[in-house]
Amino acid sequence: MLHSYSAPQQGQIMDSHIQVKNLNVYYGKQQALKNINIEIPKNQITVIMGPSGCGKTTLLKSLNRFLELNDGTQIDGEVLVDGQNIYDRDVDVTEVRKVVGLLAQRPSPLPMSIYDNVVYGMNIHRMKSDRKEYKAAVRHYLEIAGLWEEVHKRLHDPATSLSIGQQQRLCLARGLAVEPEIILGDEPTSALDPISSQNIESRLIELKQQYTTVIVTHTLRQAKRLADYVIYMYLGEVIEAGPAKEVFGNPQHERTRAYLEGQI
Amino acid sequence: MVLMKKKWQRRHIVEAVIKSVMQFSLVVVAGALGLILWTIISRGLPALSWDMVTKIPEGGYYMGKGGGILNAILGSLYLAAGGTFLAMVFSVPIAMYLKTYLGESKWGNYVRLSLDVLWGIPSIVYGAFGFTVMIALGMRASLLAGIIILALIELPIMTRAMDEVIRRMPVDLEHAALALGSTKFEVALRVVTRQMLPGITTAILLGFGRGIGDAASVLFTAGYTDRIPTSLMRPTASLPLAVFFQLGSPYPEVQQRGYAAALILTVIVLVISLGSRWLSSRLNKYTIK
């Protein structure tokens, strides 16, 4: 794919994977995102934070074209992944979602076995040719998700027989199996118990060498634990974006400071 | 320490009353079922013979001579299977349309209300309606007319049962599949269908159960005959009517055979509902609750 951006200017990221340009999103008449311009660095964890209703999830869902699933949503602007606008007319939305995986707020396993959940995505994209390859891939991705040890003896049990924390790791394995480049996480630990949350967080940190990760969170502590890069949003606007150290250590904007101090 | 001894406050009394009302209704329901089964078994079993299920009525059958009710058994199976199939052909698209296009809109709820009203219409009214239409068209009582009327009776039941199943489809599930890069068709075929199959099976068997047990509608439309139907345009016998005609006979042997016919009908319904339970529990294994 093309790398269309020019030499980095001040404040720009050296190696950005996603660029959002002049993005405006409306739900009916209500404007949910106002003129968003951000860049998301490659192979790092970017955390989008802000008070509830600020547009975090909307921004996240603009990255895998999930916004258009709701009727009456109007999207203007560009989202470039490796320089290619995913909203271009000749772009195949299923390819976008293959490249940009999503870990939802609540795990939602498909109505099939643990094994088939991992196979599903590889199967629809015809990524493997025979049973052996599928078997090996299932093992591989369950290992990456840290679930193999727990489930390898009952791969053909229903996915719903897993605990909710295990289900979320299964969803991670399932998402990774289609070989995405980007992982989106929409508050991926908010439905989980502390131990399972920690487990997911460690996976995400392990995986960040290979994947560009974008996480929405409403817990500041999680943001601090995970973030390499931070986007702070308020009322549909990006207030501040920058490397985690800078934003947490020395926020430039009054609003960001107030949020970090727990006033918003 | 505060005494935790039971005090008979009003709320405790209310609970005790409600609980006993519920227990009473359980006894009434189970008791009614037991009585019905006991009646048909005790009266029908002695008359049940191999001939009953393998032969058609011979001459003088209705005065106590030889033969069986194979005509009615087969007739009922043909009627109910045909009616269920026809109802399914229409109710699946209606239920899908309700979900996809009408949703919870005003029109959607009008359609649901109409179906509920249709559900409540007595089957004799359907029979009379069918009879009127047949007269207007110059048709005679036939297997086909019986199938069409049964389909009309089963349609609202099946559609509403499917509608309820489809409405309970979790939206997260569709999104999960879409997030992996599925097309909408793949979502429908590989995910939605899997999730809804047990419910749809139940809906279909609910319709079948209603269809096979219905007497009044087929009385007008399918008629009755001692022969096994060989064509859609010929009249056909059915088990509920076999029960009805034989119980109305003055001969005790024939009355007993009426109970035997009721027993056969009950066994068919029982086998089908147990079969459907087994099937949907198998299909249910993977569904998301």
Interface residues (C-beta under 8 A of the other chain):
Chain A: N64 F66 L69 T94 E95 V96 R97 K98 G101 L102 A104 R106 S108 P109 L110 P111 M112 S113 Y120 G121 I124 H125 P158 A159 T160 C171 R174 G175 V178
Chain B: P170 D172 L173 H175 A176 A177 L178 A179 L180 G181 S182 T183 E186 R190 V191 R194 Q195 K285 Y286 T287 I288 K289
